[in-house]
Amino acid sequence: MAVSVLGGAAAAMAADNAADDPNLWLEAVDDPKALDWARARNAISTRELEAGPDFAPIRSRLLTILDSEARIPYVSKIGDRYYNFWRDAKQVRGVWRRTTFHEYAKAEPVWETVLDLDALAASEHENWVWKGADCLFLDYDRCLVQLSRGGGDAVVIREFDIAEKAFVADGFNVPEAKSEVVWADRNRVYVATDSGPDTLTDSGYPRLVHEWLRGTPLSEAVPVFAGARDDVASGPVVIDSAGYHHEVIRRTTTFYSGENWLKVGDEFQLLNVPDDAEVDFWRNQMTVELRSDWAIGGTVHPGGALLVIGIADFLDGQRDFQVLYTPGPRKSLSSVAKLHTALIVNELDKVSSRLYVLKPSAGRWTRTPLDAPAFGALGVSAVDDDSNDDYWLTVTDFLTPTTLYRASLGAAKPERLKALPAYFNADGLEIVQHEVKSKDGTRVPYFQVSRKGLKLDGGHPTLLYGYGGFEVSLLPNYNAGVGAAWLEKGGVYVLANIRGGGEFGPDWHQAALKANRQRAYDDFIAIAEDLTRRKVTSPKHLGIQGGSNGGLLMGVMLTQRPELFGAVVCQVPLLDMRRYSHLLAGASWMGEYGNPDVPEEWNWIAKYSPYQNLKADAKYPRVLFTTSTRDDRVHPGHARKMAARMESQGHDFLYYENIEGGHGGAANNPQTALMGGLAYAFLWKQLRKPS
């Protein structure tokens, strides 16, 4: 695990600010004193919340849902088999397993275990957490399996023989680090990892990419690319598409900008596209998804557009891109699925999904609407883009259990394969979308899930959830935990689509970047005020929840508008924005928030940084902080120090730190159920109407 080390004036400024922080010692992640501090506060929180009437039934209900054998076992096609990773009450750490499609289509498929993580963890005395596998294209007999100790981002990578169901002792095995390893061919991989001094960026990610040949030690892998130390990262990508093989290195200079280097012959060649564009490859075509306007070939293409050009044509200097997608004021590109002969574009239209098929024909592209359910959120991905036009389709909303279909372009009707059961009683509930004007007049949407004919008396316990960053879109989805622990018990649930997210494309995100960050917070405040104005709820009954960047949102709400809320659940949060860029992966997010070591930029950040804006004489709603010791992305010191400062100022709060779990907060289903049970028990205790 790497913590950034800065030099010169930045290091001096960081040291000066650290010196006057009495809680700095809590940044020592595994220091026994810091862990004892966390465990002492864990005991206070669990003693109070577990003793209440809500915790035990909610935790039990959540664990039943998480362990349910009726969940959809989502699969990936590897060779001629369909693979799934599964955790339940019997397989706490989980099993990687496979079956045939004929078997998968049955209500109760028969599975063959490929790798048992519980058995592996027991034999190696490690708490292994599954992080995925990348399998060798076409042969599909070898995979690069990623395993994390306790759930962090750092992984051990081991070559695995699928046929033998065993690790390859002398294979491509990489020690624990934040690594990227991809197959180039059977005897060659690209690897970006911690390979010694000066091989990581200030964000703690690899900056060097090596080519590694089978049968040679990792130390002899040949360097093929070097990024700069103040980049975010450099890493390899290999894309195989319908017989076309593309080897790429992506250098990420900031979170939203970088370079793409395509291997042409024996050399990597820089692709001259905007540095904030996303480049991808399909067959012999290159797609470019824009984040900002681009004037090229006599045309200005808007941010949010998707362009395409032949790779050979582009390398020859041609710039006559064809337009595959153009955004609108309330329309944006959500995703693109790459099939064998076509692309499927998933568009968000007022935060609802629409699908279109894009297909090349005689040098031009056609666009055809794809028949799909016209409600909720749709997800689409290829089944096997190397041989057919089959695709997976998921359909979901807040109240409709997610359904999985398998479909094929040209087929009359998708085949319904799996569906979640109704994990909670949705009778009498409805979904309504509202809009409210933010402080600057921008109209901001939000979803409300509540009882039909809700009596508007200001007394309903209401949970408002938000994120608002990194171009992440919050879409309607069937969240069984929210349904069982909140909606079914009479609560109102609200999902905020504030700026900083991606619901309306890059502009919606960029409107709240850096110096404009306050806009995201103003949007959330406007929604909270609207819920009170409409008498759905009132401050004493309004709770808010968010994690990671959403945890920062919670901290800002706590310190800026405490009078609006009755309870705050602040999960794996960023809170000390003075030091965030010096902690773990924090430096990689300066493209989102700015650099606190630059005085001009600290001036904006200082206005909202929760840790610096706590006041001893303020009255705050009660807050529950949750974090994870093993989170090697957002440092647990943020939550620790915020709680410690609130404690020193005499404010009321609860704190729970899971000793495992990574950035997701939990390493297995029992831990997830425990964390969820604590959060909902806390919310009900603080927000419930007096009986």
C-alpha positions as CSV (number, residue, x, y, z in Angstrom):
1,M,0.0,0.0,0.0
2,A,1.4,3.4,-1.0
3,V,0.8,6.8,0.5
4,S,1.8,9.7,-1.7
5,V,5.0,11.5,-0.9
6,L,5.1,15.1,-2.1
7,G,8.1,17.3,-2.3
8,G,9.0,21.0,-2.1
9,A,6.4,23.6,-1.1
10,A,3.5,21.1,-1.2
11,A,5.2,18.9,1.4
12,A,6.0,21.9,3.6
13,M,2.5,23.1,3.5
14,A,1.1,19.7,4.3
15,A,3.5,19.4,7.2
16,D,2.5,22.8,8.5
17,N,-1.2,21.9,8.4
18,A,-0.6,18.5,9.9
19,A,1.3,20.0,12.9
20,D,-1.8,21.8,14.2
21,D,-4.1,18.7,13.9
22,P,-4.3,17.0,17.2
23,N,-6.0,14.0,15.6
24,L,-3.3,13.3,13.1
25,W,-2.3,10.1,14.9
26,L,-5.6,8.5,13.8
27,E,-4.3,8.4,10.3
28,A,-2.0,5.5,11.3
29,V,-4.3,2.9,9.9
30,D,-3.0,-0.2,11.8
31,D,-1.5,1.5,14.8
32,P,-2.7,-0.4,17.9
33,K,-3.7,2.8,19.7
34,A,-5.8,4.0,16.8
35,L,-7.5,0.6,16.5
36,D,-8.2,0.6,20.2
37,W,-9.8,4.0,19.8
38,A,-12.0,2.6,17.0
39,R,-13.0,-0.5,18.8
40,A,-13.9,1.5,21.9
41,R,-16.4,3.6,19.8
42,N,-17.6,0.6,18.0
43,A,-18.6,-0.9,21.4
44,I,-20.6,2.2,22.3
45,S,-22.4,2.2,18.9
46,T,-23.2,-1.5,18.9
47,R,-24.3,-1.5,22.5
48,E,-26.8,1.2,21.8
49,L,-28.1,0.3,18.4
50,E,-28.2,-3.5,18.9
51,A,-30.2,-3.0,22.1
52,G,-33.0,-1.2,20.2
53,P,-36.1,-2.9,18.7
54,D,-35.1,-2.4,15.0
55,F,-31.6,-3.8,14.7
56,A,-32.0,-7.5,15.1
57,P,-35.0,-7.9,12.8
58,I,-33.5,-5.7,10.2
59,R,-30.1,-7.4,10.2
60,S,-31.7,-10.8,10.0
61,R,-33.9,-9.6,7.1
62,L,-30.9,-8.2,5.3
63,L,-28.8,-11.3,5.7
64,T,-31.7,-13.4,4.5
65,I,-31.9,-11.3,1.3
66,L,-28.1,-11.3,0.8
67,D,-27.9,-15.1,1.3
68,S,-31.0,-15.9,-0.7
69,E,-30.6,-18.6,-3.2
70,A,-33.3,-16.8,-5.3
71,R,-30.9,-14.0,-6.2
72,I,-30.0,-13.8,-9.9
73,P,-26.7,-15.5,-10.5
74,Y,-25.3,-13.2,-13.1
75,V,-22.8,-14.9,-15.4
76,S,-20.0,-14.2,-17.9
77,K,-19.4,-16.5,-20.9
78,I,-15.9,-17.9,-20.9
79,G,-15.4,-20.3,-23.7
80,D,-18.4,-22.6,-23.9
81,R,-19.3,-22.3,-20.2
82,Y,-21.1,-19.6,-18.1
83,Y,-19.2,-18.5,-14.9
84,N,-20.6,-17.0,-11.8
85,F,-19.2,-15.9,-8.4
86,W,-21.6,-16.7,-5.5
87,R,-21.7,-16.0,-1.8
88,D,-24.3,-17.3,0.6
89,A,-24.7,-18.6,4.2
90,K,-22.8,-21.8,3.4
91,Q,-20.1,-20.1,1.2
92,V,-19.3,-17.0,3.2
93,R,-16.3,-16.0,1.1
94,G,-17.8,-17.5,-2.0
95,V,-17.2,-19.9,-4.9
96,W,-16.4,-19.3,-8.5
97,R,-18.5,-21.8,-10.4
98,R,-19.7,-22.6,-13.9
99,T,-22.4,-24.3,-15.9
100,T,-23.8,-24.7,-19.4
101,F,-26.4,-22.4,-20.8
102,H,-28.9,-25.2,-21.0
103,E,-28.5,-25.8,-17.3
104,Y,-28.4,-22.0,-16.5
105,A,-31.8,-21.5,-18.1
106,K,-33.3,-23.9,-15.5
107,A,-34.9,-22.6,-12.4
108,E,-32.3,-24.5,-10.3
109,P,-29.1,-25.0,-12.3
110,V,-26.5,-27.5,-11.4
111,W,-23.1,-25.8,-10.9
112,E,-19.6,-27.1,-11.0
113,T,-17.2,-25.4,-8.5
114,V,-14.1,-24.1,-10.1
115,L,-12.5,-22.3,-7.1
116,D,-13.7,-22.4,-3.5
117,L,-12.5,-19.2,-1.6
118,D,-13.6,-20.5,1.8
119,A,-11.4,-23.6,1.3
120,L,-8.5,-21.5,-0.1
121,A,-8.7,-19.0,2.8
122,A,-8.7,-21.8,5.3
123,S,-5.7,-23.6,3.7
124,E,-3.7,-20.4,3.4
125,H,-4.9,-18.7,6.6
126,E,-6.0,-15.6,4.7
127,N,-9.3,-13.7,4.5
128,W,-9.4,-13.8,0.8
129,V,-12.0,-11.6,-1.0
130,W,-12.8,-12.2,-4.6
131,K,-11.9,-9.4,-7.0
132,G,-12.5,-11.1,-10.4
133,A,-10.7,-13.0,-13.1
134,D,-9.4,-12.1,-16.6
135,C,-9.3,-15.2,-18.9
136,L,-7.1,-15.8,-22.0
137,F,-9.0,-14.9,-25.1
138,L,-10.1,-17.8,-27.4
139,D,-8.2,-20.6,-25.5
140,Y,-10.0,-19.7,-22.2
141,D,-8.1,-22.3,-20.3
142,R,-6.0,-19.9,-18.2
143,C,-7.2,-17.0,-16.1
144,L,-5.6,-14.2,-14.0
145,V,-7.4,-14.4,-10.7
146,Q,-7.4,-11.4,-8.4
147,L,-7.6,-11.9,-4.6
148,S,-7.7,-9.2,-1.9
149,R,-6.8,-9.6,1.7
150,G,-9.8,-8.3,3.6
151,G,-11.4,-6.5,0.6
152,G,-9.0,-3.7,-0.2
153,D,-8.1,-2.5,-3.7
154,A,-4.6,-4.0,-3.5
155,V,-4.7,-7.6,-4.9
156,V,-2.6,-10.7,-5.3
157,I,-2.8,-11.9,-8.9
158,R,-2.3,-15.6,-9.7
159,E,-2.5,-17.5,-12.9
160,F,-5.2,-20.2,-12.7
161,D,-5.7,-23.3,-14.9
162,I,-9.5,-23.7,-15.5
163,A,-9.2,-27.3,-16.7
164,E,-7.2,-28.4,-13.7
165,K,-9.0,-26.1,-11.4
166,A,-5.6,-25.2,-9.8
167,F,-3.2,-22.3,-9.6
168,V,-0.2,-22.4,-11.9
169,A,2.9,-22.5,-9.6
170,D,5.3,-21.1,-12.1
171,G,2.8,-18.9,-14.0
172,F,2.1,-15.2,-14.1
173,N,1.9,-14.5,-10.4
174,V,2.1,-10.9,-9.1
175,P,2.6,-10.0,-5.4
176,E,0.1,-7.8,-3.5
177,A,-0.2,-4.3,-5.0
178,K,-2.7,-2.1,-6.8
179,S,-1.9,-3.8,-10.1
180,E,-3.3,-4.2,-13.6
181,V,-2.3,-7.4,-15.5
182,V,-3.8,-8.3,-18.9
183,W,-3.2,-11.1,-21.4
184,A,-1.5,-10.1,-24.7
185,D,-1.3,-13.7,-25.8
186,R,-0.7,-17.1,-24.2
187,N,2.9,-16.5,-23.3
188,R,2.9,-12.7,-22.9
189,V,1.2,-10.3,-20.5
190,Y,1.4,-6.6,-19.8
191,V,1.7,-5.7,-16.2
192,A,1.5,-2.4,-14.2
193,T,2.4,-2.9,-10.6
194,D,4.5,-1.7,-7.7
195,S,7.9,-2.8,-9.0
196,G,10.1,-0.9,-6.6
197,P,11.2,2.7,-5.7
198,D,9.8,5.5,-8.0
199,T,7.5,3.1,-9.9
200,L,4.2,4.5,-8.4
201,T,2.4,7.8,-8.9
202,D,1.6,10.2,-6.0
203,S,-1.8,8.6,-6.0
204,G,-0.3,5.2,-5.2
205,Y,-1.0,3.6,-8.6
206,P,1.5,2.2,-11.1
207,R,3.2,4.6,-13.5
208,L,5.2,2.0,-15.4
209,V,3.9,-0.7,-17.8
210,H,6.0,-3.8,-18.5
211,E,5.8,-6.6,-21.0
212,W,6.4,-9.9,-19.3
213,L,7.2,-13.2,-21.1
214,R,6.3,-16.6,-19.7
215,G,9.1,-18.4,-18.1
216,T,11.0,-15.3,-17.0
217,P,10.9,-13.6,-13.5
218,L,8.7,-10.5,-13.1
219,S,11.9,-8.6,-12.3
220,E,13.1,-9.1,-15.9
221,A,9.8,-7.8,-17.5
222,V,10.7,-5.2,-20.1
223,P,9.5,-1.6,-19.5
224,V,7.4,-0.4,-22.5
225,F,5.9,2.8,-21.1
226,A,6.5,5.3,-18.3
227,G,4.1,7.9,-17.0
228,A,4.9,10.8,-14.7
229,R,5.0,10.7,-11.0
230,D,2.2,13.3,-10.7
231,D,-0.1,11.4,-13.0
232,V,-2.9,9.3,-11.6
233,A,-1.8,6.0,-13.2
234,S,-0.7,4.2,-16.4
235,G,-2.1,0.8,-17.3
236,P,-2.5,-1.7,-20.1
237,V,-5.7,-2.7,-21.9
238,V,-6.0,-5.5,-24.5
239,I,-9.2,-5.6,-26.6
240,D,-10.1,-8.6,-28.8
241,S,-13.1,-7.9,-31.1
242,A,-14.3,-10.2,-33.9
243,G,-10.8,-11.2,-34.9
244,Y,-9.2,-7.8,-34.4
245,H,-6.6,-7.5,-31.6
246,H,-5.7,-4.2,-30.0
247,E,-3.0,-3.6,-27.4
248,V,-3.3,-0.2,-25.7
249,I,-1.7,1.7,-22.9
250,R,-3.8,4.3,-21.1
251,R,-2.0,7.0,-19.3
252,T,-4.3,8.8,-16.9
253,T,-2.8,12.3,-16.1
254,T,-5.8,13.4,-14.1
255,F,-9.0,11.6,-13.2
256,Y,-10.6,13.0,-16.3
257,S,-7.8,13.4,-18.8
258,G,-5.0,11.3,-20.3
259,E,-3.5,9.7,-23.3
260,N,-4.2,6.6,-25.3
261,W,-1.3,4.7,-26.9
262,L,-2.1,2.1,-29.5
263,K,0.4,-0.5,-30.5
264,V,1.1,-0.2,-34.2
265,G,3.6,-2.7,-35.5
266,D,6.2,-2.9,-32.7
267,E,5.7,0.6,-31.3
268,F,3.0,2.3,-29.2
269,Q,1.6,5.3,-31.0
270,L,-0.1,8.3,-29.3
271,L,-3.7,8.8,-30.6
272,N,-4.3,12.5,-31.2
273,V,-7.7,13.0,-29.6
274,P,-8.9,15.4,-26.8
275,D,-7.2,14.4,-23.6
276,D,-10.6,14.3,-21.7
277,A,-12.2,11.9,-24.3
278,E,-12.8,8.2,-23.8
279,V,-11.4,6.0,-26.5
280,D,-12.5,2.5,-27.3
281,F,-12.1,-0.1,-30.0
282,W,-14.6,-2.3,-31.8
283,R,-13.7,-4.6,-34.6
284,N,-11.5,-2.3,-36.9
285,Q,-13.2,0.9,-35.6
286,M,-12.3,3.4,-33.0
287,T,-14.9,5.2,-31.0
288,V,-14.4,8.5,-29.2
289,E,-16.8,9.6,-26.4
290,L,-16.3,13.4,-25.8
291,R,-16.5,15.1,-22.5
292,S,-16.0,18.6,-24.0
293,D,-16.6,20.2,-27.4
294,W,-14.2,19.2,-30.2
295,A,-13.7,21.0,-33.4
296,I,-12.4,18.5,-36.0
297,G,-12.8,18.0,-39.7
298,G,-14.7,21.3,-40.1
299,T,-17.3,20.3,-37.5
300,V,-17.7,21.1,-33.8
301,H,-18.9,18.0,-32.0
302,P,-20.5,18.7,-28.5
303,G,-19.4,17.2,-25.3
304,G,-21.3,14.0,-24.7
305,A,-21.2,12.9,-28.3
306,L,-20.0,9.5,-29.5
307,L,-17.9,9.5,-32.7
308,V,-16.5,6.6,-34.8
309,I,-13.8,6.3,-37.4
310,G,-11.9,3.4,-39.0
311,I,-8.6,2.8,-37.1
312,A,-6.5,2.6,-40.3
313,D,-8.2,5.7,-41.6
314,F,-7.4,7.6,-38.4
315,L,-3.8,6.4,-38.4
316,D,-3.5,7.6,-42.0
317,G,-4.5,11.1,-40.9
318,Q,-8.2,11.1,-41.9
319,R,-10.6,12.9,-39.5
320,D,-14.0,12.3,-41.1
321,F,-15.7,11.0,-38.0
322,Q,-19.2,9.7,-38.1
323,V,-21.6,10.7,-35.3
324,L,-23.1,7.8,-33.5
325,Y,-24.7,9.7,-30.7
326,T,-25.6,13.4,-30.0
327,P,-26.8,14.4,-26.5
328,G,-29.7,16.7,-25.7
329,P,-30.6,19.0,-22.9
330,R,-32.0,16.2,-20.8
331,K,-30.5,13.3,-22.7
332,S,-27.2,11.6,-22.3
333,L,-25.2,8.5,-23.3
334,S,-25.3,6.0,-20.4
335,S,-23.4,3.1,-21.9
336,V,-22.5,1.2,-25.1
337,A,-22.7,-2.6,-25.5
338,K,-20.3,-4.1,-28.2
339,L,-22.0,-7.0,-30.0
340,H,-20.5,-9.0,-32.9
341,T,-21.9,-6.9,-35.7
342,A,-23.5,-3.9,-34.0
343,L,-23.4,-1.6,-31.0
344,I,-26.3,-0.9,-28.6
345,V,-26.5,2.6,-27.2
346,N,-28.2,3.0,-23.8
347,E,-29.5,6.6,-23.6
348,L,-30.8,8.3,-20.5
349,D,-33.8,10.4,-21.3
350,K,-34.9,12.3,-18.1
351,V,-33.1,9.6,-16.1
352,S,-35.0,6.8,-17.9
353,S,-33.4,4.3,-20.3
354,R,-33.8,4.1,-24.1
355,L,-32.0,1.6,-26.3
356,Y,-30.8,2.0,-29.9
357,V,-29.0,-0.4,-32.3
358,L,-26.2,1.2,-34.3
359,K,-25.0,-0.9,-37.2
360,P,-22.4,-0.2,-40.0
361,S,-23.7,-0.7,-43.6
362,A,-21.9,0.3,-46.7
363,G,-19.6,2.7,-44.9
364,R,-22.4,4.4,-43.0
365,W,-24.2,3.7,-39.8
366,T,-27.9,3.1,-39.2
367,R,-29.7,3.8,-36.0
368,T,-32.8,1.7,-35.0
369,P,-34.8,1.9,-31.7
370,L,-34.5,-1.4,-29.8
371,D,-37.8,-2.7,-28.5
372,A,-37.4,-2.9,-24.7
373,P,-39.6,-2.2,-21.6
374,A,-40.3,1.5,-21.4
375,F,-40.0,1.9,-17.7
376,G,-37.2,2.0,-15.1
377,A,-33.5,1.4,-15.7
378,L,-32.2,-0.9,-18.4
379,G,-28.9,-2.6,-18.5
380,V,-27.4,-4.2,-21.7
381,S,-24.2,-6.1,-22.3
382,A,-22.9,-8.6,-24.9
383,V,-23.0,-12.3,-24.2
384,D,-20.2,-13.3,-26.7
385,D,-19.2,-10.4,-28.9
386,D,-16.7,-12.7,-30.8
387,S,-19.3,-15.0,-32.4
388,N,-22.9,-13.6,-32.2
389,D,-25.2,-10.7,-31.5
390,D,-26.7,-12.1,-28.3
391,Y,-27.0,-9.8,-25.4
392,W,-28.1,-9.7,-21.7
393,L,-30.9,-7.3,-20.8
394,T,-31.8,-6.3,-17.2
395,V,-34.9,-4.4,-16.3
396,T,-35.5,-2.8,-12.9
397,D,-37.0,0.0,-11.0
398,F,-37.5,0.9,-7.3
399,L,-40.5,-1.4,-6.9
400,T,-40.2,-4.0,-9.7
401,P,-37.8,-6.9,-8.9
402,T,-35.0,-7.0,-11.4
403,T,-35.5,-9.3,-14.4
404,L,-32.8,-10.8,-16.6
405,Y,-33.4,-11.6,-20.3
406,R,-31.2,-13.1,-23.0
407,A,-32.0,-11.6,-26.4
408,S,-30.5,-11.5,-29.9
409,L,-30.6,-8.8,-32.6
410,G,-33.3,-9.8,-35.1
411,A,-35.0,-12.2,-32.7
412,A,-38.7,-11.7,-32.1
413,K,-38.7,-11.6,-28.4
414,P,-36.2,-11.6,-25.5
415,E,-36.0,-14.8,-23.5
416,R,-36.9,-14.2,-19.8
417,L,-34.3,-16.2,-17.8
418,K,-34.3,-15.1,-14.2
419,A,-36.1,-12.7,-11.9
420,L,-35.7,-11.6,-8.3
421,P,-38.5,-12.5,-6.0
422,A,-40.4,-9.7,-4.3
423,Y,-38.2,-9.3,-1.3
424,F,-40.5,-6.7,0.2
425,N,-44.2,-5.8,0.0
426,A,-44.6,-3.0,-2.6
427,D,-48.4,-3.0,-2.5
428,G,-49.6,0.6,-2.3
429,L,-46.3,2.2,-3.1
430,E,-45.6,4.5,-6.0
431,I,-42.7,6.2,-7.8
432,V,-42.9,9.9,-8.6
433,Q,-40.3,12.1,-10.2
434,H,-40.1,15.7,-9.1
435,E,-38.0,18.7,-10.0
436,V,-36.9,21.6,-7.9
437,K,-35.0,24.8,-8.6
438,S,-31.6,25.0,-7.1
439,K,-30.0,28.2,-5.8
440,D,-28.8,29.3,-9.3
441,G,-32.2,28.4,-10.9
442,T,-31.1,25.1,-12.4
443,R,-33.9,22.5,-12.3
444,V,-32.7,19.4,-10.4
445,P,-34.7,16.1,-10.5
446,Y,-35.3,13.6,-7.8
447,F,-37.3,10.4,-7.4
448,Q,-39.6,9.8,-4.5
449,V,-40.9,6.4,-3.4
450,S,-43.7,6.4,-0.9
451,R,-47.3,5.4,-0.2
452,K,-49.9,6.4,-2.7
453,G,-52.1,9.2,-1.4
454,L,-49.4,10.1,1.1
455,K,-50.8,12.5,3.7
456,L,-48.7,15.6,3.5
457,D,-48.5,16.4,7.1
458,G,-44.7,16.8,7.5
459,G,-44.4,13.7,9.7
460,H,-43.1,10.9,7.5
461,P,-39.6,9.4,8.3
462,T,-37.8,10.1,5.0
463,L,-34.4,8.9,3.8
464,L,-32.7,11.1,1.2
465,Y,-29.8,9.5,-0.6
466,G,-27.2,11.3,-2.7
467,Y,-23.8,11.1,-4.4
468,G,-23.2,13.9,-6.9
469,G,-19.7,13.3,-8.2
470,F,-17.4,11.6,-10.7
471,E,-20.0,11.6,-13.4
472,V,-21.8,8.7,-11.6
473,S,-25.6,8.5,-12.4
474,L,-28.0,7.4,-9.7
475,L,-30.8,5.4,-11.5
476,P,-33.9,3.7,-10.3
477,N,-33.1,0.2,-9.1
478,Y,-34.7,-2.6,-7.0
479,N,-32.9,-2.2,-3.7
480,A,-34.3,-5.0,-1.6
481,G,-32.5,-3.7,1.5
482,V,-34.1,-0.2,1.2
483,G,-37.5,-1.9,0.5
484,A,-37.4,-4.3,3.4
485,A,-35.7,-2.1,6.0
486,W,-37.3,1.3,5.1
487,L,-40.2,1.4,2.6
488,E,-42.1,-1.6,3.9
489,K,-41.9,-0.1,7.4
490,G,-43.5,3.1,6.3
491,G,-40.5,5.2,5.4
492,V,-40.3,7.5,2.3
493,Y,-37.2,7.0,0.1
494,V,-35.8,9.8,-2.1
495,L,-33.0,9.5,-4.7
496,A,-31.3,12.8,-5.6
497,N,-30.0,13.4,-9.1
498,I,-27.8,16.4,-8.2
499,R,-25.1,18.0,-10.3
500,G,-21.7,16.3,-10.2
501,G,-23.4,13.1,-11.4
502,G,-23.7,11.9,-15.0
503,E,-27.5,11.8,-15.4
504,F,-27.5,14.5,-18.1
505,G,-24.0,13.9,-19.5
506,P,-20.6,15.6,-19.0
507,D,-22.0,19.1,-18.6
508,W,-24.1,18.0,-15.6
509,H,-20.9,16.6,-14.0
510,Q,-18.6,19.5,-15.0
511,A,-21.1,22.1,-13.6
512,A,-20.0,21.0,-10.1
513,L,-16.3,20.5,-10.5
514,K,-13.6,22.2,-8.4
515,A,-14.5,25.8,-7.8
516,N,-18.1,25.1,-8.6
517,R,-18.5,22.2,-6.1
518,Q,-21.0,24.1,-4.0
519,R,-23.6,23.7,-6.8
520,A,-23.9,20.0,-6.0
521,Y,-24.4,20.8,-2.3
522,D,-27.0,23.6,-3.2
523,D,-28.9,21.1,-5.3
524,F,-29.1,18.6,-2.4
525,I,-30.2,21.4,0.0
526,A,-32.9,22.4,-2.5
527,I,-34.3,18.9,-2.6
528,A,-34.2,18.7,1.2
529,E,-36.0,22.0,1.5
530,D,-38.5,21.0,-1.2
531,L,-39.4,17.8,0.8
532,T,-40.2,20.0,3.8
533,R,-42.0,22.6,1.7
534,R,-44.2,20.0,0.2
535,K,-44.8,18.6,3.7
536,V,-43.6,15.1,2.8
537,T,-41.5,15.4,5.9
538,S,-39.9,17.9,8.2
539,P,-36.3,18.3,9.5
540,K,-36.7,16.2,12.6
541,H,-38.0,13.3,10.4
542,L,-35.6,13.8,7.5
543,G,-32.5,11.6,7.3
544,I,-29.7,11.6,4.8
545,Q,-27.2,8.9,3.6
546,G,-24.2,8.7,1.3
547,G,-20.9,7.0,1.0
548,S,-17.4,7.9,-0.3
549,N,-17.9,11.1,-2.3
550,G,-21.5,10.9,-1.0
551,G,-20.0,10.7,2.5
552,L,-18.3,14.1,1.8
553,L,-21.8,15.3,0.7
554,M,-23.1,14.1,4.1
555,G,-20.3,15.9,5.9
556,V,-21.0,19.2,4.1
557,M,-24.8,18.9,4.8
558,L,-24.0,18.3,8.5
559,T,-21.8,21.4,8.7
560,Q,-23.6,23.8,6.3
561,R,-27.3,23.2,6.9
562,P,-27.6,21.1,10.1
563,E,-31.1,22.5,10.8
564,L,-32.5,20.7,7.8
565,F,-31.9,17.2,9.0
566,G,-32.7,14.9,11.9
567,A,-30.1,12.2,11.2
568,V,-27.0,11.7,9.0
569,V,-25.5,8.4,7.9
570,C,-22.0,9.1,6.6
571,Q,-20.3,6.1,5.1
572,V,-16.6,5.5,4.1
573,P,-16.3,9.3,3.7
574,L,-13.9,12.0,2.6
575,L,-14.0,14.7,5.3
576,D,-10.6,16.3,5.8
577,M,-10.3,18.0,2.4
578,R,-7.1,19.8,3.6
579,R,-5.2,16.5,3.6
580,Y,-7.3,14.3,1.3
581,S,-4.7,14.5,-1.5
582,H,-2.0,13.1,0.8
583,L,-4.0,10.1,1.9
584,L,-4.0,6.8,-0.1
585,A,-5.6,7.4,-3.5
586,G,-6.6,10.9,-2.7
587,A,-4.2,12.6,-5.1
588,S,-6.1,11.0,-8.0
589,W,-9.2,13.0,-7.2
590,M,-7.7,16.5,-7.6
591,G,-9.4,16.7,-11.0
592,E,-12.7,16.5,-9.2
593,Y,-12.1,18.7,-6.1
594,G,-8.9,20.7,-6.8
595,N,-5.5,20.7,-5.1
596,P,-5.6,21.9,-1.4
597,D,-1.9,22.7,-1.5
598,V,-2.5,25.5,-4.0
599,P,-3.7,28.4,-2.0
600,E,-6.2,29.7,-4.6
601,E,-7.8,26.2,-4.8
602,W,-7.8,25.7,-1.0
603,N,-9.8,28.9,-0.8
604,W,-12.8,27.1,-2.5
605,I,-12.2,23.8,-0.8
606,A,-11.9,25.4,2.7
607,K,-15.4,26.8,2.4
608,Y,-17.0,23.3,2.5
609,S,-14.4,20.9,3.9
610,P,-16.4,19.3,6.8
611,Y,-13.5,18.7,9.2
612,Q,-12.3,22.3,9.1
613,N,-15.9,23.7,9.4
614,L,-17.0,21.9,12.5
615,K,-17.9,24.4,15.2
616,A,-18.1,23.8,19.0
617,D,-21.0,26.1,19.4
618,A,-23.1,24.7,16.5
619,K,-26.1,22.4,17.0
620,Y,-25.8,19.3,14.8
621,P,-28.2,16.5,14.0
622,R,-27.0,13.1,15.3
623,V,-24.6,11.4,12.9
624,L,-23.5,7.8,12.4
625,F,-20.0,7.5,10.8
626,T,-19.1,4.1,9.3
627,T,-15.8,3.2,7.7
628,S,-13.4,0.3,7.1
629,T,-9.8,-0.2,8.4
630,R,-9.0,-2.1,5.2
631,D,-10.3,0.7,2.9
632,D,-7.2,1.5,0.9
633,R,-8.9,4.0,-1.4
634,V,-10.6,6.5,1.0
635,H,-8.5,6.6,4.2
636,P,-10.4,5.6,7.4
637,G,-8.6,8.6,9.0
638,H,-11.3,10.9,7.5
639,A,-14.1,9.3,9.6
640,R,-11.9,8.7,12.6
641,K,-10.7,12.3,12.8
642,M,-14.1,13.8,12.2
643,A,-15.6,11.7,15.0
644,A,-12.7,12.7,17.3
645,R,-13.2,16.4,16.6
646,M,-16.9,16.1,17.2
647,E,-16.1,14.3,20.5
648,S,-13.7,17.0,21.6
649,Q,-16.3,19.6,20.9
650,G,-19.0,17.8,22.8
651,H,-21.3,16.8,19.9
652,D,-23.4,13.7,19.9
653,F,-22.5,11.0,17.3
654,L,-22.0,7.3,16.8
655,Y,-19.0,5.6,15.1
656,Y,-18.5,2.1,13.6
657,E,-15.3,0.9,11.9
658,N,-15.3,-2.5,10.2
659,I,-11.8,-4.0,10.6
660,E,-12.2,-5.6,7.1
661,G,-14.1,-4.7,4.0
662,G,-12.2,-2.4,1.7
663,H,-14.0,0.6,0.2
664,G,-17.3,-1.3,0.0
665,G,-17.3,-1.3,3.8
666,A,-17.8,-5.1,4.2
667,A,-16.0,-8.2,3.1
668,N,-18.9,-10.7,3.2
669,N,-22.7,-10.9,3.6
670,P,-22.8,-11.1,7.4
671,Q,-20.7,-7.9,7.6
672,T,-22.9,-6.2,5.1
673,A,-26.0,-7.1,7.0
674,L,-24.4,-5.9,10.2
675,M,-23.5,-2.5,8.7
676,G,-26.9,-2.1,7.1
677,G,-28.6,-3.1,10.3
678,L,-26.7,-0.5,12.3
679,A,-27.5,2.2,9.8
680,Y,-31.3,1.5,9.6
681,A,-31.6,1.0,13.3
682,F,-29.9,4.4,13.8
683,L,-32.2,6.1,11.2
684,W,-35.4,4.7,12.7
685,K,-34.3,5.6,16.2
686,Q,-33.7,9.2,15.2
687,L,-36.5,9.8,12.7
688,R,-39.5,7.7,13.8
689,K,-42.7,9.6,14.9
690,P,-43.3,9.4,18.6
691,S,-45.9,6.6,19.4
